[in-house]
Amino acid sequence: MDLKHREVPVQEAVGLQLAHDMTRIVPGEFKGRQFRRGHVIREEDVPMLLDMGKRHIYILELEEGELHEDDAAVQMARALAGAGVTQTDVEEGKVVLKARHDGLLWVDARRVVAMNSIEHISISTRRPYIHVKAGTSVASVRPIPLVIRQDKVRAVEVIAEETFSGRHIIDVFPYRSHQVHVVTTGSEVLSGRVDDRFGPVLREKFREYGIEIVNQVMVGDEQEEITAAIVRACDEGATLICVTGGMSVDPDDRSPLAIRNAATEVVSHGTPMIPGSMTMLAYRDKTAIFGLPGAVIHDQRTAFDILLPRVLAGVYVRKKDIAILGVGGWLNA
């Protein structure tokens, strides 16, 4: 774009207003806005501007159909943001979106890609479907040039107006209230020969989401007993059930069949993620059922940790949602 502007030497700019924020960088010490858009340059500002490598400043003259970067960033951020995010004040032509509360980060990746395909548009987000705390920065929105055509910003707004189950482009979904039950399998645990290690690990994981486990029962290795425990938990109001152990290919491991027999739908037995590739997810009506392998005990982050926030936020998980997680599914550090 051929900008309509005048370059003014900084020594002659005293009394003029800056057309944009100016960033100062001192390696290892400071990086941020030194002067704000609209700042009236004073005599004492000249040495600092020269130290920042600024020999000239712009005096912009916007024409019809053009937007300053600050105004464009604000318009786009408003179009993208859902109720679960807040917007910062614009700074250096950028608006940052932050989580309003703890929850699951939702990003409509398809529409973000479409927006970023528009020349001079830059929308950057964190990876979707992750657990975020209140106040976490989840995305930034900005145009690249100092001045951008208004029709480009309008194109972003039009894409944002499309509907996908009524969801905004970027949002944070709060977690729903849950009754979590744990069904711990294994004759060695039931008999007391081996201490239960799943229970403490799961309690700690759920506390991170503000959720307490309502009930944990111990059953043996028989498929019928495991199935009965799952059905009983559903009858008692469980909204999420974790079946621990018995998920390998050993002949004594009966949990997968027990879950299948209790479920109305099996989403997947096995995931393209490591560790936790033997994780299973099914539903009995609206109750989610996880089958958890031993990796959950000794690995800090497994397939279970990737899928759990979605389930807690009430996002229905499909087979294709799990399949795509193979890209980046090597979770070991």
C-alpha positions in Angstrom: 0.0 0.0 0.0 1.3 3.5 -0.9 0.9 5.2 2.5 0.1 8.9 2.7 2.6 10.0 5.3 5.3 12.5 5.9 8.7 11.6 7.4 9.8 14.2 9.9 13.3 14.2 11.4 13.0 13.6 15.2 14.8 16.9 15.9 12.0 18.7 14.1 9.2 16.6 15.6 8.8 18.3 18.9 5.1 19.1 19.4 3.9 16.5 16.9 2.0 13.4 17.7 3.3 9.8 17.2 1.3 7.8 14.7 1.9 4.5 16.4 3.4 2.9 19.5 7.2 2.7 19.6 9.0 -0.2 21.1 12.2 0.0 23.0 14.4 -3.0 23.4 17.4 -3.3 25.8 18.6 -6.9 25.5 18.3 -8.8 28.7 16.6 -5.8 30.5 13.6 -4.4 28.8 11.2 -4.9 25.8 8.0 -3.0 25.6 6.2 0.2 24.6 8.3 3.3 25.3 6.0 5.8 23.6 2.3 5.4 23.0 0.4 6.3 19.9 -0.7 9.9 20.1 2.2 10.9 22.4 3.2 14.5 21.8 7.0 14.5 21.4 8.9 16.7 23.8 12.4 18.0 23.6 13.6 15.6 26.3 12.2 12.6 24.2 14.6 13.3 21.3 17.7 11.6 22.8 15.7 8.5 23.7 14.3 8.3 20.2 17.8 8.6 18.7 19.0 5.9 21.1 16.2 3.7 19.8 17.5 4.1 16.3 14.6 6.5 15.3 15.8 9.2 13.0 12.4 10.0 11.6 8.8 9.7 12.7 5.7 9.3 10.6 2.8 11.7 10.4 0.1 9.7 8.9 -2.8 10.9 6.7 -5.4 8.1 6.5 -7.5 8.0 3.4 -11.1 6.8 3.1 -11.2 3.0 3.5 -8.0 2.8 5.6 -7.6 1.9 9.2 -4.8 2.5 11.7 -3.3 -0.8 13.1 -4.7 -0.1 16.5 -8.3 0.4 15.3 -8.0 -2.7 13.1 -6.7 -4.9 15.9 -9.6 -3.8 18.2 -12.2 -4.5 15.5 -10.8 -8.0 14.7 -10.4 -8.9 18.4 -14.1 -8.1 19.1 -15.2 -10.3 16.1 -13.1 -13.3 17.3 -13.6 -13.2 21.1 -16.2 -15.4 22.8 -17.7 -14.9 26.3 -14.9 -16.9 27.9 -12.1 -14.5 27.0 -11.3 -10.9 27.8 -9.5 -8.4 25.6 -6.5 -6.2 26.6 -6.1 -2.6 25.6 -4.4 -2.4 22.2 -0.6 -2.0 22.4 1.8 -1.8 19.5 -1.0 -2.6 17.1 -1.9 -5.8 19.0 -4.8 -7.0 21.2 -4.2 -10.0 23.4 -7.1 -12.3 24.4 -6.9 -13.8 27.9 -8.9 -16.5 29.6 -11.8 -15.1 31.7 -11.9 -18.2 33.8 -10.3 -21.7 34.1 -11.5 -24.0 31.3 -10.9 -25.5 27.9 -9.4 -23.4 25.2 -11.5 -23.5 22.1 -10.1 -22.4 18.7 -11.9 -22.8 15.4 -8.7 -23.7 13.5 -10.4 -23.8 10.1 -11.6 -20.2 10.4 -8.3 -18.9 11.9 -6.5 -20.4 8.9 -8.9 -18.6 6.5 -8.3 -15.3 8.3 -4.5 -15.7 8.3 -4.7 -16.4 4.5 -5.8 -12.8 4.1 -2.9 -10.6 3.3 -1.5 -8.6 6.3 -3.7 -10.4 8.9 -1.9 -12.1 11.9 -3.8 -14.2 14.4 -1.8 -16.3 16.7 -3.2 -18.7 19.3 -2.2 -21.4 21.8 -2.8 -25.0 20.9 -6.6 -25.7 21.1 -8.3 -28.0 23.6 -5.8 -27.4 26.4 -6.5 -26.6 30.0 -6.0 -22.9 30.7 -6.1 -20.9 33.9 -7.9 -17.6 34.4 -5.8 -14.7 33.1 -3.7 -16.9 30.7 -3.0 -15.2 27.4 -4.5 -17.5 24.7 -4.3 -15.5 21.5 -3.0 -12.3 19.9 -4.7 -10.3 17.0 -3.0 -7.7 14.8 -2.6 -6.4 11.3 1.0 -6.5 10.0 1.2 -3.0 8.5 0.7 0.3 10.3 -2.2 1.1 8.0 -4.5 -1.6 6.5 -7.4 -1.5 4.1 -10.7 -1.6 5.8 -12.0 -4.3 3.5 -9.4 -6.8 4.8 -10.6 -6.3 8.3 -14.2 -6.6 7.1 -13.2 -9.9 5.5 -12.1 -11.2 8.9 -15.4 -10.1 10.4 -17.4 -11.9 7.7 -15.5 -15.1 8.4 -16.2 -14.7 12.1 -19.9 -14.3 11.4 -20.1 -17.9 10.1 -21.6 -20.3 12.7 -20.2 -23.5 14.0 -22.7 -24.7 16.7 -22.9 -21.0 17.6 -19.3 -20.9 18.8 -17.0 -18.0 18.5 -13.5 -18.3 16.9 -11.7 -18.2 20.2 -13.2 -19.0 23.5 -12.7 -20.7 26.9 -15.4 -23.1 27.9 -15.9 -23.5 31.6 -15.8 -27.0 33.0 -19.1 -28.6 33.9 -20.0 -30.0 37.3 -19.0 -33.7 37.4 -19.5 -36.8 39.5 -16.4 -38.8 38.9 -16.3 -42.5 39.9 -13.3 -44.8 39.7 -13.5 -48.5 39.1 -10.2 -50.1 40.0 -9.6 -53.6 38.6 -7.2 -56.3 39.5 -7.2 -59.2 41.9 -3.9 -58.1 43.3 -5.3 -54.8 44.4 -8.7 -56.2 45.6 -6.8 -58.8 47.8 -4.5 -56.2 49.2 -1.3 -57.8 47.8 -0.6 -54.6 45.9 -1.5 -51.0 47.0 -3.8 -49.0 44.7 -1.7 -46.5 42.9 -4.3 -45.2 40.5 -6.5 -43.6 43.1 -4.0 -41.0 44.5 -2.8 -40.1 41.0 -6.3 -39.5 39.7 -7.4 -37.5 42.7 -4.4 -35.2 42.1 -5.2 -34.8 38.4 -8.9 -34.0 39.0 -8.1 -31.5 41.8 -6.3 -29.4 39.1 -9.7 -28.9 37.6 -11.4 -28.3 40.9 -13.1 -31.7 40.9 -13.2 -34.3 43.6 -13.7 -38.1 43.0 -17.1 -39.1 44.4 -16.5 -42.8 44.7 -13.9 -45.5 44.1 -14.6 -49.2 44.1 -12.3 -52.2 43.8 -13.2 -55.2 41.7 -11.4 -58.2 40.5 -10.4 -59.3 37.0 -13.7 -60.8 36.0 -15.3 -59.0 33.1 -18.9 -59.3 34.5 -17.8 -57.7 37.8 -16.2 -54.8 36.0 -19.2 -54.3 33.7 -21.6 -54.4 36.7 -19.5 -51.8 38.6 -19.6 -49.4 35.6 -23.4 -49.8 35.2 -23.9 -49.3 38.9 -21.8 -46.1 38.9 -24.0 -44.8 36.0 -27.1 -45.6 38.0 -25.7 -43.7 41.0 -25.3 -40.6 38.9 -21.7 -40.8 37.6 -21.0 -38.4 34.7 -17.5 -39.6 34.2 -16.0 -43.1 35.0 -12.4 -44.1 35.1 -11.7 -47.8 34.8 -8.1 -48.3 35.9 -5.9 -51.2 34.9 -6.5 -54.3 32.8 -6.0 -52.5 29.5 -3.2 -54.5 28.0 -3.3 -57.5 25.7 -2.7 -60.0 28.5 -5.3 -62.7 28.8 -6.1 -61.6 32.3 -6.9 -58.0 31.2 -10.7 -57.9 30.8 -11.4 -54.1 31.1 -11.8 -53.4 27.4 -14.5 -56.0 26.9 -16.2 -54.9 30.2 -16.3 -51.3 29.0 -17.7 -52.4 25.6 -20.4 -54.4 27.3 -21.4 -51.4 29.5 -21.2 -48.7 26.8 -23.8 -47.5 24.3 -20.9 -46.2 22.1 -17.2 -47.0 21.9 -15.3 -44.1 20.5 -11.9 -45.7 20.5 -9.8 -48.4 22.1 -6.3 -47.1 21.6 -4.9 -43.7 20.6 -2.1 -42.5 18.4 -0.4 -41.0 21.4 2.5 -42.1 23.5 2.4 -42.7 26.4 -1.1 -43.9 26.9 -1.7 -45.6 23.5 -3.9 -48.2 25.2 -6.3 -45.6 26.6 -10.0 -46.3 25.8 -12.9 -43.8 25.6 -16.5 -44.8 25.4 -19.9 -43.4 26.4 -22.9 -45.0 28.2 -25.6 -42.6 27.1 -24.1 -39.2 28.3 -21.6 -40.7 30.8 -18.0 -40.8 29.5 -16.0 -43.9 30.4 -12.2 -43.9 30.3 -10.2 -47.1 30.3 -6.8 -46.2 31.7 -3.6 -48.1 31.2 -0.7 -48.2 33.7 1.1 -45.3 31.9 -1.2 -43.0 33.8 0.5 -44.0 37.0 4.1 -43.3 36.1 4.0 -40.8 33.3 3.1 -37.2 34.1 1.4 -36.6 30.7 -0.4 -39.2 28.7 -3.2 -39.5 26.2 -5.6 -39.3 29.2 -4.4 -35.8 30.0 -4.9 -34.7 26.4 -8.5 -35.9 26.2 -9.7 -35.2 29.8 -10.2 -31.4 29.4 -12.5 -31.9 26.4 -14.7 -34.4 28.3 -14.8 -32.1 31.4 -15.9 -29.2 29.3 -18.7 -31.2 27.7 -17.1 -31.4 24.2 -18.1 -34.6 22.6 -15.0 -36.5 21.4 -15.2 -38.4 18.1 -12.9 -41.0 16.6 -11.6 -38.5 14.1 -10.8 -36.0 16.9 -8.5 -38.7 18.4 -7.0 -39.7 15.0 -5.6 -36.2 14.4 -3.9 -36.2 17.7 -1.2 -38.6 16.3 0.4 -35.5 14.8 2.3 -34.2 17.8 1.2 -37.3 19.8 4.7 -38.2 21.0 4.2 -36.7 24.4 7.5 -37.6 26.1 9.8 -34.7 26.7 
